């Protein structure tokens, strides 16, 4: 960006953002339009990254850039990586993400972290949080509103917070203290059938023979191709995307810095939707996957 143009950026913030992300979408769609992506086309995408590098610490580029960097790390852009970038761009430019909903979700994240700032969640704080949630019902279906609401209703049912409930509240709210430091949320929960449950299965029984696996995020131990080889050697299959035919979605231990804003990622979002529809797809953490491999 030319130095002379920088002073005008604050006058055109939203339009400038829309233009740059729409350009990114066009680039990604264009270089993959024939279902093949060559080195020169990847360099064209890298040029967009270079043009916006100075904005990488600012929202929403702070969520977008790590995904693009990860995709370009090996100098190859796969169809799966293309879909992830396009999906995230859609989240970042949608009217549902911006404006009041965006601001209120960011407030909720900070609010939860602030409640636990002294290490204890009190009844008075839950009452105040309940009132805040009631005033912001337009956030329903946006994570983590439903999860927070279900948790608060459950804990406040008997009008007291016992030791186990205090532990659950601290565990959940502490995620958002980390979030304020731009740390990936590591133990997210979701609301299912009126109750709070972990996003990832606890001590899952993983069977490889004849099962179909899909992966998302970055592994702390293996490359994606190495994981695929392990699954296939144990009699399983690899799926490039989530569908009702997938048995296990494995979340990489390195996570994804954009998940806290974008419902964890495209694949996790689809798996959660399928699970809520009654499909038998297990979302498992990479550590449990490695344990299952060792026991196989």
Beta strands, then each sheet from edge to edge (+ up, - down):
strand 1: 189-192
strand 2: 195-198
strand 3: 212-216
strand 4: 237-238
strand 5: 248-251
strand 6: 282-285
sheet 1: 1+ 2-
sheet 2: 4+ 3+ 5+ 6+
end
